[in-house]
Amino acid sequence: MRKRKLFLADLTHTGQSIASNVFPLAVGLIANYINQENPDHYEIELFKYPDDLAKALETQTPDLVGFSNYSWNCDLSYQFTKRIKQQHPETVVIWGGPNYGLTPEELNDFWSAYPLIDFYLIKEGEKATLDLLAQLELVEFDANRLKNNGVIPSNAHFLKGAQRVFSADILPRIKNLAEIGSPYLSGYMDKFFDNVLIPMVHTTRGCPFGCTFCTEGNSYYNRVSQVDNFKNELEYIAQRRKQVQDLLITDANFGMFPQDVAKADIIAELKSEYNWPQKILVSTGKNKKERVIEVAKKLDGALSIAASLQTTNQDILSTIKRSNISSDALNVIVQESKDVNTPTYTEIILALPGDSVLTHVTSLKEVINSGLGIVRMYQLILLPQTELATPMSRQKYQMETVFRINPRCFGHYFCYGERFCSVEFEEICVATNTLSKQDYLSCRQLDLSVEVLHNTGLFFELRNLLISHKIEWFDFIERAHAQILNSRSYMSNIYSDYVHDCFSNTFQTKDHLMDYFTHNHELIIGNSAGTNEMAKGKARAVFEGLEELHDIAYQVVCDLLIEQSSLTNQIALYLNQLKKISLLRKCNLTNRELVVTDAFNFNFIEMEKLKYECDPLEYYSEDTIEITLGYSNEERDYVESYFNQYGEKIEGLGRILMRINTEKLFKPIRLSTVTTGMSN
């Protein structure tokens, strides 16, 4: 019997850059499981890039093509589906993934838009795909015969004429993820080590929490499955990952479970041997913060600890079925993360039910003043398979939504010699019965200031100076934010453009969005600034408006100190020299070869070691210190790897700022000489 040929694709858009720059783990796991259970029965090939799939389709006719369905590749996958069905209607096309509805209304909309799909597999995909293949074998891979023979494959949805058919048989979840095996160790992932894609693994599957905005809030996913040992898999990756510095782990609560301590030991051992991973991208546990801290300590700065709050307002938390840690526990996380040299971050979502300007600003103020590092501010996306996306929730909270072009998720492609364009969309909430659209825009402007003034770490040297004078850091952010908005400056133009961009690519319906893109795709794809307004605004501020931003920030600090009668001549001198060295460190970040030397009366080298948690006047000297600013070869290689991965256009620079610890971009400072006399 001949081997059946299966193509499994987890596509990413490549029109402007690589939109989803991670390994295709989901289809890799399915491929590995199929091959384990039926060795040598199928010839399976995996795809990430559209051009690779198109080239393979030109020379081969697979028996089945499977697509993973996410918000960032749905239309792209369907454009390929249409062309596959036009050329080879006998090829079975299956889909799976979370970008699929819960309610009858949502499912009707989906099948009306995507009728050419033969089977949609819901929930976990490994066993469901294997069961479907077994059923297809019985009918010689004739999808229509299978649909008509009365046997409905497990976890399957499909159209039978105009009727939607749902399987009543939902397979149990896999209890031990070791049953699936590793698609890395079996070689399925070898083709994706290309210096662009980030290796992605999982050590757990499922989440015990029931958040209404998250697809894993469904009770089906509440039990957590584990992988006990992934050392061989990670070592395989470490030996092949080339220049890519990061590792992405898909776990929803890494560090929360007892097994995670042993996993951290494995990663730490590899980090010591291979100098990888430098950064671990993962959601850390929402509970058991003591264990999360223990895990983070073992990973020596590679892991950021999350305190994912979404909001600090208790009424909103109750509405979205979420419980946050106490403020005392939050303070412990902040302090202990400093002790183990581990970054922290949190997430705040704008426009949750009950949100307002007051609750949003209060949430930002509380998390920033608590000492948390990065604050990620998200818009509320109405994701399929979440409670908030249901018609009942929309009506209850009077949600006003718009459809926007998913950032980076568009492009021109070829298949069977035909050129076509594709675009993805997201539905975001921009107003509710407690938040007007104008209030929403006001909050989004403040969010940009938090990204620029706080998340970048551009002014981390100023933070402890203000705190030592009993001035809250959020007061500085609000004051600088107001100064930017009220000035006639390049920075205010960036904010004006940002407000325009917030709605420039949004539409009342997805049909309007698709029509606009069809008529303007050349212009949109050719726009090197991209369509992520937050990343674009942040990149422009850092790479284009840095000097003006320093002028504003340092003037605000002076004003705040004057109001407290704390701006002495020595502090003024310190601020003058601090501003000077700050600009030398942070300007011209795209010039990795630049080395500069200058003289200062303050020992910034020692203060840097203390992260500026000190009295600057104790580090003043009449003798000047010559300080050299520039990268070592190792530091340059680290920074270079990110510029090579994402590029140096505004869109790429924005992604770098959102992904990397920005302080690692700043030119390090080193002692040159000490001379006698005052600096100018």
C-alpha positions in Angstrom: 0.0 0.0 0.0 1.4 3.4 -1.0 2.1 6.0 1.7 -0.5 8.7 1.9 1.0 12.2 1.5 0.0 14.7 4.2 0.9 18.4 4.3 0.4 20.1 7.6 0.7 23.9 7.7 0.9 26.5 10.4 1.3 29.5 8.1 2.6 32.9 8.8 2.3 36.1 6.8 5.5 37.3 5.2 4.3 40.3 3.2 5.9 42.9 5.4 8.0 40.8 7.8 7.6 37.4 9.4 4.4 37.9 11.4 4.4 34.8 13.5 8.1 34.1 13.9 7.9 30.9 15.9 8.3 27.2 15.1 5.1 25.4 14.0 4.8 23.4 17.2 1.1 22.5 16.9 1.3 20.7 13.5 4.7 19.3 14.5 3.1 17.5 17.5 0.3 16.2 15.3 2.8 14.9 12.7 4.9 13.2 15.4 1.9 11.5 17.0 0.7 10.2 13.7 4.1 8.8 12.8 4.4 7.2 16.3 1.1 5.5 16.1 1.4 4.5 12.4 5.1 4.4 11.6 5.9 4.4 7.9 2.2 4.7 7.0 2.2 8.4 6.0 4.7 10.8 4.4 4.2 14.0 6.3 5.7 17.4 5.5 5.3 20.6 7.6 5.1 24.1 6.4 5.4 27.6 7.9 6.1 29.9 5.0 3.5 30.4 2.3 6.1 30.3 -0.5 7.3 26.9 0.6 3.8 25.5 0.6 3.1 27.0 -2.8 6.2 25.4 -4.3 5.4 22.0 -2.8 1.8 22.1 -4.2 3.2 22.8 -7.7 5.1 19.5 -7.8 3.0 17.3 -5.5 -0.6 16.5 -4.9 -1.1 15.6 -1.3 -4.0 13.3 -0.1 -4.7 15.7 2.8 -3.7 19.3 3.7 -4.2 20.4 7.3 -4.1 24.0 8.5 -3.8 25.4 12.0 -6.3 28.2 12.4 -5.3 31.3 14.5 -6.3 34.9 14.2 -3.0 35.7 12.5 -3.3 33.1 9.6 -7.0 32.3 9.0 -7.5 34.2 5.7 -4.1 33.1 4.4 -5.0 29.4 5.1 -8.4 29.8 3.4 -6.8 31.4 0.3 -4.7 28.3 0.0 -7.7 26.1 0.7 -9.7 27.7 -2.1 -6.9 27.2 -4.6 -6.2 23.6 -3.5 -9.9 22.8 -3.9 -10.0 24.4 -7.4 -7.0 22.5 -8.6 -7.5 19.2 -6.8 -11.1 18.9 -5.3 -10.3 15.3 -4.2 -7.6 16.6 -1.8 -9.0 16.5 1.8 -8.6 19.8 3.6 -8.9 19.9 7.4 -8.6 22.7 9.9 -8.1 22.9 13.6 -7.2 25.6 16.2 -8.8 28.0 18.7 -10.0 30.6 16.1 -13.5 29.1 16.1 -16.7 30.0 17.8 -18.7 28.7 20.7 -22.3 29.7 20.1 -24.5 28.6 17.1 -24.4 32.2 15.8 -20.6 32.2 15.7 -20.4 28.8 14.1 -23.0 29.8 11.4 -20.8 32.8 10.6 -17.7 30.7 10.4 -19.1 28.0 8.0 -20.7 30.7 5.9 -17.3 32.3 5.4 -15.3 29.1 5.0 -17.5 26.4 3.4 -14.7 24.6 1.4 -13.2 23.1 4.6 -13.9 19.4 4.7 -13.5 18.9 8.4 -12.8 21.1 11.4 -11.3 19.3 14.4 -12.0 21.0 17.7 -10.2 20.7 21.1 -6.9 18.7 21.1 -5.8 17.7 17.7 -3.4 14.7 18.0 -5.9 11.9 18.7 -8.7 13.6 16.7 -6.5 13.8 13.5 -5.5 10.1 13.9 -9.1 9.1 14.3 -10.1 11.1 11.2 -7.3 9.5 9.2 -8.5 6.0 10.2 -12.0 6.9 9.0 -10.7 8.3 5.7 -8.7 5.2 5.0 -11.9 3.2 5.1 -13.4 5.3 2.3 -10.1 5.7 0.3 -9.7 9.3 1.4 -13.0 10.4 -0.2 -14.3 13.2 2.1 -17.8 13.2 0.7 -18.2 9.5 1.2 -17.1 9.8 4.8 -19.6 12.7 5.4 -22.4 10.6 3.9 -21.7 7.2 5.5 -23.2 8.1 8.9 -20.0 7.7 10.9 -18.9 11.1 12.4 -15.2 11.3 13.3 -14.4 12.3 16.9 -14.1 16.0 17.6 -15.2 16.8 14.0 -17.4 19.5 12.6 -18.3 19.6 8.9 -20.9 20.7 6.3 -23.2 18.0 4.8 -24.9 20.0 2.1 -26.3 23.0 3.8 -26.4 21.3 7.2 -23.8 21.6 9.9 -22.9 18.3 11.5 -21.2 18.1 14.9 -19.6 15.1 16.4 -21.0 14.2 19.8 -17.9 12.2 20.6 -15.2 14.4 22.1 -12.0 12.5 22.8 -10.5 12.7 26.3 -7.5 14.9 26.6 -4.0 13.4 26.7 -2.9 13.0 30.3 0.8 12.6 29.8 2.3 14.8 27.1 5.2 12.4 26.7 2.8 10.2 24.7 3.0 12.7 21.9 6.8 12.6 21.7 9.1 15.4 20.4 8.8 16.7 16.8 12.3 18.1 17.3 14.0 14.8 18.1 12.2 13.1 15.2 13.6 15.7 12.8 10.3 17.3 11.7 11.5 20.7 12.9 15.0 20.7 11.3 13.9 22.8 8.3 12.8 25.7 10.6 16.2 26.5 12.1 16.7 29.5 9.8 18.0 32.2 12.2 14.5 33.9 12.1 12.0 31.6 13.8 12.1 31.2 17.6 12.0 27.6 18.8 8.8 26.8 20.7 8.1 24.0 23.1 5.5 23.0 25.7 6.0 21.5 29.1 2.3 21.7 30.2 -1.0 21.9 28.5 -4.1 23.4 30.1 -4.9 26.1 32.7 -6.8 25.8 36.0 -8.3 29.3 35.7 -11.6 30.3 34.0 -10.9 33.8 32.7 -13.7 34.9 30.3 -11.4 36.7 27.9 -9.1 33.6 27.3 -9.7 30.6 25.1 -8.2 28.3 27.8 -10.8 29.6 30.3 -13.1 26.9 28.9 -13.6 24.0 31.4 -12.3 21.5 28.9 -8.8 22.9 29.4 -8.9 23.1 33.3 -6.9 20.0 33.9 -3.2 20.5 33.4 -1.1 17.8 31.6 2.7 17.7 32.0 5.9 16.8 30.2 8.3 15.5 32.9 11.6 15.6 31.1 12.5 17.7 28.0 16.3 17.8 28.4 17.0 15.9 25.2 14.6 18.1 23.2 16.1 21.3 24.5 19.7 20.1 23.9 18.8 19.2 20.3 17.5 22.8 19.9 20.5 24.4 21.6 22.9 22.7 19.2 21.0 23.9 16.1 19.4 27.3 17.0 22.2 29.4 15.4 21.9 33.1 16.4 18.4 33.1 17.8 18.6 34.0 21.5 15.1 33.2 22.7 13.0 30.2 23.6 9.3 30.3 23.7 7.4 28.0 26.1 3.6 27.8 25.5 2.8 27.0 29.1 0.0 29.1 30.6 1.5 29.1 34.2 5.2 28.2 34.0 6.9 28.0 37.4 3.6 27.4 39.3 3.9 23.6 39.5 6.3 21.4 41.5 7.7 19.9 38.3 8.8 23.3 37.0 11.6 23.5 39.5 13.3 20.4 37.8 12.6 21.9 34.4 14.3 25.1 35.4 17.3 23.1 36.5 17.5 21.6 33.0 17.2 25.0 31.3 19.8 26.5 33.6 22.2 23.6 32.8 21.8 24.2 29.1 22.2 28.0 29.5 25.5 27.4 31.2 26.7 25.0 28.5 25.4 26.6 25.4 24.8 30.3 26.5 21.2 29.7 25.4 18.4 30.6 26.0 19.2 34.2 26.8 15.5 35.0 27.1 12.5 32.8 27.8 9.2 33.9 26.5 6.4 32.4 28.6 3.5 33.2 30.9 4.5 32.5 34.5 2.2 31.2 37.1 -0.6 33.3 38.5 -0.3 31.5 41.9 2.5 29.9 43.9 4.7 33.0 43.5 7.3 31.6 45.9 7.9 28.8 43.5 7.9 31.1 40.5 10.6 33.2 42.2 12.6 30.0 42.9 12.4 29.0 39.2 13.3 32.5 38.1 16.4 32.5 40.4 17.7 29.3 38.8 17.3 30.9 35.3 19.4 34.0 36.2 17.6 36.8 34.5 16.4 34.8 31.4 12.8 34.6 32.7 10.5 37.5 33.4 8.1 37.1 36.3 4.5 37.9 35.4 1.9 39.4 37.7 -0.8 39.3 35.1 -3.5 41.4 36.6 -5.6 42.7 33.6 -7.0 45.3 36.0 -6.7 46.1 39.7 -10.4 46.9 40.1 -12.2 44.3 42.1 -15.6 44.7 40.5 -14.2 44.2 37.0 -12.2 41.2 38.2 -15.4 39.6 39.5 -17.1 40.2 36.2 -14.4 38.5 34.2 -14.1 35.6 36.7 -10.6 36.4 37.7 -8.9 36.6 41.1 -5.6 38.6 41.5 -2.9 38.3 44.1 -3.0 40.7 47.0 -1.1 44.0 47.0 1.2 42.6 49.8 2.0 39.5 47.6 2.7 41.9 44.7 5.2 43.8 46.8 6.9 40.6 47.7 7.2 39.7 44.1 8.8 43.0 43.2 11.3 42.9 46.0 12.3 39.2 45.6 12.6 39.6 41.8 15.2 42.4 42.5 17.0 40.1 44.8 17.3 37.4 42.1 18.0 39.8 39.3 14.8 38.9 37.4 12.6 41.2 35.3 8.9 41.6 36.1 5.9 42.4 34.0 2.2 42.7 34.2 -0.7 43.0 31.7 -3.5 45.5 31.8 -6.5 45.2 29.3 -8.4 48.3 28.3 -12.2 48.2 27.8 -13.0 45.1 30.0 -16.6 45.3 31.2 -16.9 48.0 33.8 -13.7 49.8 32.7 -13.4 53.6 32.7 -10.7 56.3 32.5 -10.6 56.2 36.3 -10.2 52.4 36.6 -7.7 52.2 33.8 -5.5 55.1 35.2 -5.8 53.7 38.7 -4.7 50.2 37.5 -1.7 51.8 35.7 -0.8 53.9 38.7 -0.9 51.0 41.2 1.1 48.6 39.1 3.8 51.2 38.2 4.2 52.6 41.6 4.4 49.0 43.0 7.8 48.7 41.2 6.8 46.3 38.5 9.0 46.5 35.4 7.2 46.1 32.1 3.5 47.0 31.9 1.9 45.6 28.8 -1.3 47.4 27.9 -3.6 45.5 25.6 -6.8 46.2 23.8 -9.7 43.9 24.5 -9.8 41.5 21.5 -13.0 39.5 21.2 -11.5 36.1 20.6 -13.6 33.2 19.4 -14.2 30.5 22.0 -14.3 33.1 24.8 -17.3 34.0 26.9 -16.8 37.8 26.3 -17.2 37.2 22.5 -20.7 35.7 22.8 -23.7 37.7 21.7 -25.0 37.8 25.3 -21.9 39.5 26.6 -21.8 42.0 23.8 -25.4 43.0 24.5 -25.0 43.0 28.3 -22.0 45.4 28.3 -23.1 47.4 25.2 -19.8 46.7 23.5 -18.9 48.8 20.5 -16.4 47.0 18.4 -14.4 47.6 15.2 -12.4 45.3 13.0 -8.8 46.2 12.5 -6.1 44.8 10.2 -4.0 42.4 12.3 -0.5 43.9 12.6 1.9 42.4 10.0 -0.6 39.8 9.0 -1.0 40.6 5.3 0.8 40.2 2.0 1.0 39.1 -1.6 1.4 35.4 -2.4 1.4 32.9 -5.3 -0.3 29.5 -5.5 -0.6 27.4 -8.7 0.8 30.4 -10.6 -1.9 32.8 -9.4 -1.0 35.9 -7.4 -3.4 36.8 -4.6 -3.5 39.1 -1.6 -4.5 38.1 1.9 -5.2 40.0 5.2 -6.2 39.0 8.7 -8.4 40.9 11.1 -9.1 41.2 14.8 -12.3 42.5 16.4 -11.5 44.9 19.3 -13.7 46.6 21.8 -13.4 50.4 21.7 -16.4 51.5 23.9 -18.7 50.0 26.5 -21.6 51.2 28.7 -18.9 52.6 31.0 -16.2 53.8 28.6 -16.8 56.2 25.7 -14.8 56.0 22.5 -13.2 59.4 23.3 -12.2 58.1 26.8 -10.8 55.0 25.1 -8.5 57.2 22.9 -7.4 59.2 26.0 -6.5 56.0 27.7 -4.6 54.7 24.6 -2.5 57.9 24.6 -1.5 57.4 28.2 -0.7 53.8 27.4 1.8 55.0 24.7 3.4 57.2 27.3 3.8 54.3 29.7 5.4 52.3 26.8 7.8 55.1 26.0 8.6 56.5 29.4 8.4 53.4 31.6 8.7 50.2 29.5 11.7 51.3 27.5 13.8 52.0 30.7 15.0 55.1 29.0 14.8 57.1 32.2 15.4 54.3 34.8 18.2 56.5 36.2 15.7 59.2 37.2 13.3 56.8 38.9 15.2 56.3 42.1 16.1 60.0 42.3 12.4 60.9 42.4 11.5 58.1 44.8 14.2 59.3 47.2 12.5 62.7 47.2 9.1 61.1 47.9 7.9 61.7 44.3 5.9 58.8 42.8 7.1 57.5 39.4 3.6 57.6 38.0 3.4 61.3 38.8 6.5 61.8 36.5 4.8 59.8 33.7 1.5 61.7 34.0 3.3 65.1 34.0 5.6 64.2 31.1 2.6 62.8 29.2 0.7 66.1 29.6 3.8 68.1 28.5 4.1 66.0 25.3 0.4 66.5 24.5 0.5 70.2 25.2 3.7 71.0 23.3 4.2 71.9 19.7 7.0 69.5 19.1 8.0 66.4 17.1 6.9 64.2 20.0 3.4 65.7 19.9 3.3 65.0 16.2 4.1 61.4 17.0 1.2 61.2 19.3 -1.1 62.9 16.8 -0.1 60.3 14.2 -0.6 57.6 16.8 -4.2 58.7 17.6 -4.9 58.8 13.8 -3.4 55.3 13.5 -5.6 53.9 16.3 -8.6 54.1 13.9 -7.1 54.5 10.5 -7.2 50.8 9.7 -10.4 49.9 11.6 -13.8 49.2 10.1 -17.3 48.6 11.2 -17.5 45.2 9.6 -15.0 42.6 8.4 -16.5 42.9 4.9 -15.6 46.6 4.8 -12.1 45.8 6.0 -11.7 43.1 3.3 -13.0 45.5 0.6 -10.6 48.3 1.7 -7.6 46.0 1.7 -8.5 44.6 -1.7 -8.4 48.1 -3.2 -5.4 49.4 -1.1 -3.2 46.4 -0.5 -0.2 47.7 -2.4 -0.1 50.8 -0.3 -0.6 48.9 3.0 2.0 46.2 2.3 4.5 48.8 1.1 4.2 50.9 4.3 7.4 50.1 6.1 6.1 51.5 9.4 3.6 48.7 9.7 0.1 48.7 11.2 0.8 48.2 14.9 0.3 51.7 16.1 1.7 51.2 19.6 5.0 49.6 18.4 5.3 52.2 15.6 4.8 55.1 18.1 7.2 53.6 20.5 9.9 53.1 17.9 9.5 56.6 16.5 9.9 58.1 19.9 13.0 56.1 20.8 14.8 56.2 17.4 13.6 59.6 16.1 12.5 61.7 19.0 15.0 60.8 21.7 16.7 64.1 22.3 13.4 66.0 22.5 12.1 63.3 24.8 15.1 63.8 27.1 14.4 67.6 27.1 10.8 67.0 28.2 11.7 64.3 30.8 14.5 66.2 32.5 12.5 69.4 32.5 9.6 67.6 34.3 12.1 66.2 36.8 13.4 69.7 37.5 9.9 71.0 37.9 8.9 68.3 40.3 12.1 68.9 42.4 11.6 72.7 42.4 8.1 72.2 43.7 9.6 70.4 46.7 12.5 72.9 47.0 14.9 70.1 46.3 16.7 71.2 43.2 20.1 72.3 44.6 23.0 73.3 42.4 24.6 69.9 42.9 21.5 68.1 41.9 21.2 70.4 38.8 24.8 69.6 37.9 24.1 65.9 38.3 21.0 66.0 36.1 22.9 67.9 33.5 25.6 65.2 33.3 23.1 62.4 33.7 21.2 63.7 30.7 24.4 63.9 28.7 25.6 60.4 29.4 22.0 59.1 28.9 21.9 60.5 25.4 25.4 59.1 24.6 24.2 55.7 25.6 20.9 55.7 23.9 21.2 57.7 20.7 22.3 56.0 17.4 21.3 52.6 18.6 21.4 51.2 15.1 25.1 52.0 14.9 26.6 49.1 16.8 30.2 50.0 16.0 30.0 53.5 17.5 32.3 54.1 20.5 32.4 57.4 22.3 34.4 58.8 25.3 33.6 61.8 27.5 34.4 63.2 30.9 32.1 63.4 34.0 32.3 64.5 37.6 30.0 61.7 38.7 31.0 58.1 38.9 28.3 56.7 36.7 30.2 53.4 36.4 29.6 52.6 40.1 26.1 54.0 40.1 25.3 51.8 37.2 26.4 48.8 39.2 23.9 49.9 41.9 21.2 50.5 39.3 21.2 54.1 40.6 19.7 53.0 43.9 22.0 55.4 45.7 22.6 59.1 46.6 24.2 60.5 43.4 26.0 63.3 45.4 28.1 60.6 47.2 29.6 59.8 43.8 30.6 63.3 42.9 34.3 64.2 42.5 36.3 67.3 41.6 38.4 65.0 39.4 36.8 64.0 36.2 36.3 60.5 35.1 36.6 59.7 31.4 34.0 57.1 30.5 33.9 55.1 27.3 30.6 53.9 25.9 30.4 51.1 23.4 29.7 47.4 23.0 32.1 44.5 23.6 32.1 41.9 20.8 29.8 39.6 22.8 27.4 42.5 23.6 27.4 43.6 19.9 26.7 40.1 18.7 23.7 39.8 21.1 22.2 43.1 19.9 23.1 42.3 16.2 21.1 39.1 16.4 17.9 41.0 17.0 18.5 43.5 14.3 19.2 40.6 11.9 16.1 38.9 13.0 13.6 41.8 12.7 15.3 44.4 10.5 15.9 48.1 10.9 12.7 49.5 9.4 10.3 51.2 11.8 8.1 48.0 11.9 11.1 45.9 12.8 12.5 48.3 15.3 9.1 48.4 17.0 9.1 44.6 17.4 12.6 44.7 18.8 11.5 47.2 21.5 8.5 45.1 22.3 10.5 41.9 22.5 14.0 42.6 24.0 14.9 44.0 27.4 15.6 47.5 26.0 18.4 48.3 28.4 20.5 45.7 26.6 20.4 47.9 23.6 22.0 50.8 25.5 25.7 51.2 25.1 27.5 49.9 28.2 29.7 52.3 30.1 33.4 51.5 31.1 36.1 53.4 32.9 38.7 55.1 30.7 40.9 57.4 32.9 40.6 59.7 35.9 42.0 63.2 35.5 42.2 66.3 37.7 40.0 69.3 37.2 36.4 70.2 36.6 34.4 68.9 33.6 32.7 71.5 31.4 
